[in-house]
Amino acid sequence: MIQQLLNRLLGDTQTDPRGLLAPWYHTELIASQRAVLMISRVRMVSAIFAILTPLWVILDLLFLPQEVWPALAVARLIAAGSFGALALVFHSSDRLRDAYVGLAAMLAIPMSFFIYSHALFSEYPLMLSEIARSLVTGYAFLPFVMVAGLAVFPLTALEGILFMLPTVGAEMFFGAYDFGTVSVDAHMGLVWLLGLIGGVTLISAMSQLHFLSEIIHKSSHDALTKAYTRGTGFELLEKYYLLAERNQSALSLVFIDLDNFKSINDAYGHDRGDDVLKQAAASIQSSMRRVDFLVRWGGEEFIAVLPNTKAEEMMYVQDRLADVGLGIRPDGAPVTASLGLAEFVSDQTKSLDELIELADKRMYRAKQSGKNRICYGDTEEDMTPTGLFI
């Protein structure tokens, strides 16, 4: 029901609209690219605040009592140094976990300064002049800057709320305990206003996320079949292969080549051939798990990538694909394909190229041995009978 409502609100969208609500609806590619962008913006915003934060010391020096501004200046310099260190030291990454750490660290710096400054001002409430009180009141708006600043990050609704909660909670706490900056009533008004700004920030952050997701999806997927393009697919494959190599975990590939596809284009035209490709790709994807993905390798060739799938578990591909089928040719006959299976651990491949080449080689063996079958080894016994899709 939520997905249907989001579809109506967003209109034609290529990505799962539930990805605007929570991060676990994102594909691996969107998650990794979003992490890269978030970390980049954490570093950029931190660099800007590393420069701007010390400049306020001049105003503190001019208008705050001598008992207050030196301690405040030291706190500002520490905050500026922390921002600078975050901008320079925090490493680039395509993991969301790292992006969360970076964003949390960036928010923790002004939060710490906010708490310290309020505690400091509470010790000298009677020493502040009218101008100084006006200046100090500006410190109460630091949470607004923090919440509004989240609008530059592509966040889901859940992430935005979780990152805002500490800031809103701090504002509510200081509203309950008046430290001499503004009244309790004024603080409650600020909390209400902060909530409204938070809502606008969420809309902005989710809009950014939606735009980013759509751009990534359109640039990384084949327009005809909706499978990953070869370039993007190989990039994802490299990540999964390195992970499998590091952990010695299973990674299976299924090389799929549609049988006699050229005859469809020759007899019925390329438009009908495109229809067959779309049908076949949709059928393959419907038979795959959520963690699996499909790559259009070229023409009528596809590679299905099955992470954490052992060689003996790959036979579910045979059963599920046979049940779903690959669609119907223009002449009414079923679309068939020759499949080659390879798995990282059992086949002991030394590189990703070797794993792909092995799956490709077995696909050709299946095609040369009668087509419409699966080859999963290097002997005649390692092949299913012809007639998989009939």
N, C-alpha and C positions, 0 to 999 in steps of 0.2 A: 504493500500500500504506500509506504514511504517512497519507494523507488518510482511508482507511478506518478505520485504527486510531484517529485523532483523532475521527472521527464516532462510533465506538463509545464512546469515553471521554466525549465531550461530550453525546451524545444528540441530540435534535432541535435543530438550530442553523440559523439563517437565513444566516449568513455562512460564508465559506470557512474551515474550521478551520486550514488551513495559515497563515492570517494570524497565528496565535499563535506561529509559528516564525520568520517573516521578514516584513518590512514590504511587500515587493513584491506580496504577495497581497491587499493592502487596496484597496478602492475609493478613488477620489479623495475622496469625501465623508468616509469614515472617516479617511483620512490627514490631511485638513485639520482635522477636529474634534479628532483626537488631538493634533495639533501645538498647537492653541489651548489644550487642557487642560494639556499638558506645560509650555508656557511660563508659564501661569498658576501652576502649582505650583512651577516654578523660582523665580519671583518671590516667592511666598509663603514658601517654605522659606528663601530668601536673606534675606528681611526678618526672619524669626524668628531666624536665626543672627547677623544683624547686631546684634540686641539682646542675645542670650545670650552671644556670644563674649567681649565685654569683661568680663562679670561674673566670669569665672574669674580675672581679674587679682587679685582680692582674696585668693583662696587662695594664689596664687603669692607675693604679697607677705608673707603670714603664715608660709609654711612653706619657701620656697626661699631659698637663699643670695643675698646682695646682688649677687654677681657674675653671677647667672643671671636673676633675675626682671625687671630693667629691660629687657633685650633681648627677653625673652619677652613682656613687656607691649607693647612696640612692635610686635612681630610680630602680637600679638592685635588691636591697634588697626588695623593695616594690613589684616588679614583681615576685621575687622568693617566697615571702610570699603569693602572690595571687595565684600562681601556686600550692603552698603547700596546701592552703585552699581549692582550687578546687578539688585537689586530695583526700583530707581527708573528706571534708564536703559534697560534691555533692553526693546525694543519688542514689542508684541503682533504675532503673525503666525499665518497658517494654513499655513505651509510647514514641513515636517518638517526641512528643512535648518537652519532657524533654531532649531527646538526642540533639535536635536542640539547646536548651538553653545552654546545657553544652558545645557543640562544639563552639557556638558563643562566650561564655564567655572565652573559652580557646584561641580563636583567638584574642579576644579583648585585652588581656594582652600584647602580643608582639606588636600589632598594636599601643597601647598607648605608649609603650616604644619607638617604631620606630619614632613616631611623636615627642615625647619629646626630644629624642636624636638629631634629625635633627634641631629642634629649638634651642637647646643648642649649638650645634656646629656652628650655623650661627652667634652667638654672638662673637666667637673667631676665625674667619677664618685665621687671620694673625699670630696668636700665635702658630699654629700647625707646628711642624717640619715635615720633609719628612716621617719619620717613623710613626709619629702620624697621618699624612694624610693617609698613607696606612692602618693604623689601623681603622681610622674613615670610610674609604671607605668600609671596611667590614660591617659596620652598614647598608650600603645601600642594602646589600644582605639579610637582615632579611626577606623582603617579599618573597624571593625565598624559604627560609626555611619554611615559613608559607604555601605557595602554595604547595610545594613538600610534606609537612607533611600531607596534606589531602589525599595523596595516601594510607595511612594506614586505611582509613575509607571506609566502603562499601556504597558508595553514588551513587545516580542516576545522570544522566547528568545535570538535572535541579538543583538539590541540590548543586552539585559541582560548577556549574557556579555561583549560588547565594552566596555561601560562599567565592568564589574567588574574586568577584567583588569589595568588599571594599578594599582588599589588592591591587589589580591592580589599582583601583582608587587613592589610597594613593600614589602609586609609580608614577602615571601620574601627580598628583598634585605637588609632590616634583620635578618632572622633569621640570615642567613649572616654578617653583620658586626655582632657584638654591640657596641652603642654604650653599654653600661653601664646599660641600663634593665632588661631581663630577659635571662635566659640563652638560649643558642641552642636548647636543648631546649624551653624554654618558648615560644619563637617558633615552632618547628615545630608545637607543639600549637595555637598561635593560628592558624597558617595552616590547619590541619585544621578548626578550629572556624569559621574565616572561610569556608571552602568550604561547610560545612554551612549556615551562615546565608545564604550566597549562593544555595544551592539553594532554601531556603524563600522568599527574596526573589523569585527567579524565578517560583515558583509564584504568589505573591501578585500580582506585576506582570502575569503572563499572565492571571490570573483577572480582574483589573481590566480588562485589554484586552478579554477575551472579553465581559464584561458591558457595557462601553462600546460595543463593536461591535454587539452584539445590540440595544441600546437605540437606537442611531443607525439601524440598518437598519429596525427596526420603525416608528420614527417618520418615516422618510423614504420608505418604500415603500408603495405601494398594497397593501392586504391581499389583494385578489382576484387581481390580475394580476402582482404582484411587481415591477412597473415603479416608477420613481420617481414620487412625487406631484408635482402641478403646482407647488406652492410650492418644494419641494426641487429639482425639475428646473430651474425657472427660475433658482434661485440658482446651480446648477452651470453652466447655460448662460451666465449673466452672466460667470462667471470665464473660460470658454473663449472667449467673444466678446471680452472685453478682451485676452486673450492673443493671439488672432488679429489684433485691431486693432493691437496694439503691434508684432507681428512681421510683419504683413501675410501671415499664413499662412492656409491653407485651413481652412474650417469649413463643413460641410454639414449641412443639416437635411432630414429626410424627414417630411412631414406625412401621416399615415395615417388614413383614415376607413373603417371597415368598411361595406360596402354593405348596404342593406336590413336593418339590424340591428333596427330597431323592429318589423319584421314577425315576427322571432323571438320577442321578448317578448310580442307580441300573440297569436301563435298557440300558443306552447308554454310561456309563463310566464317569469318572471324568473330562475328557477333554471337553466333551460336556456340562457337568454341569458348568464348568468354563466359557464356552462361554455364557451360559444363564445368569450367574452372571454378566458378563461384559456388556451384552446387557441391563439388568435391571438397573444396576447402571448408565450407560450412559443415559438411558431414564429418570431416576429420576433426574439426575443432569441437563439435558437439560430443564426440566420443572421448575427448581428452579430459584429464582432471584439471582443477583450477591452477595447480602449480606447473602444469605442462604448457608448452607454447609451440606454435607452428611458424615455420619460416618458409617463405616462397624463395626457393633457391635459384630458380630460373625457368622460364617457360612453364612447362607442366610438371616441374620437379619441386617437391616440398621436402623439408626435414622437420619431423616432429621430435621435440626435445623433451625427454622425460627425466627430470632430476630425481635422485634418490630411488631409482628403479633398477633392480637387479635383472640380470639376463633371464632368469627363470620367471620373473614377474612380467616380462614384456609380452608374454603370450596373451595377456589380456587385450593387447592391441588387436590381435587376430580376431578374438571373439567379439569385441565391441565394434570394430570396423565392419566385420562381416554382418553383424546385426543391423547396424545403421545403414550400410551401403554407401556408395559414392555418387548416387544420382543416376539419371537416365540419359543416354545418348539421344541425339535427335532422331535416330532410326528406331528408338524404342528399346534397344538393348541396354543392359546395365553398364555403367561405367566401371571399368576394372583398373587395377594398378598392380605394379610389381614393387615389392617392399624388400629392403635390406636392413637388417637389425645389427647394431653393434653396441657393446657396453664397455665402459672404461676399465672396470676391475677385471672382469672375466677374460676380456680380450687382451689385457695388458698392453695397451697402446702407450706410446711414449710422448705423444703430442696430440693436440686437438686436430691438426690437419690429418694425422694418421687415423684418428677415430672416424672423421668424416669420410676419408678415402676408403676405409674398410666398409662402412655402411653403404657407400656408393658402389663399391665392387660387388658386394653381396646383392644389391639391387639388380645389377646387370646380370649376375648369375641367375637370379630368379626370372629375369626377362628372357634371357637366352635359353632357359630351360622350359619355356612354355607360357610365360607371363601369368598374370592373375594369381600370384602366389607370394609367399614370404620365404626369404632365405635368411637364416639366423646363424649359420656356421659355414665351415669350409669343406664339408663333405656332402655327398648326395643325400645322406640321411638327415641333414640339417636344413630341410626344406619341406614346406607344406605341399600337399597335393595341389595341382592346378584346379581352379574353380572356387577360389576364396570368395569372390563377390557374385557368384551365380547360385 
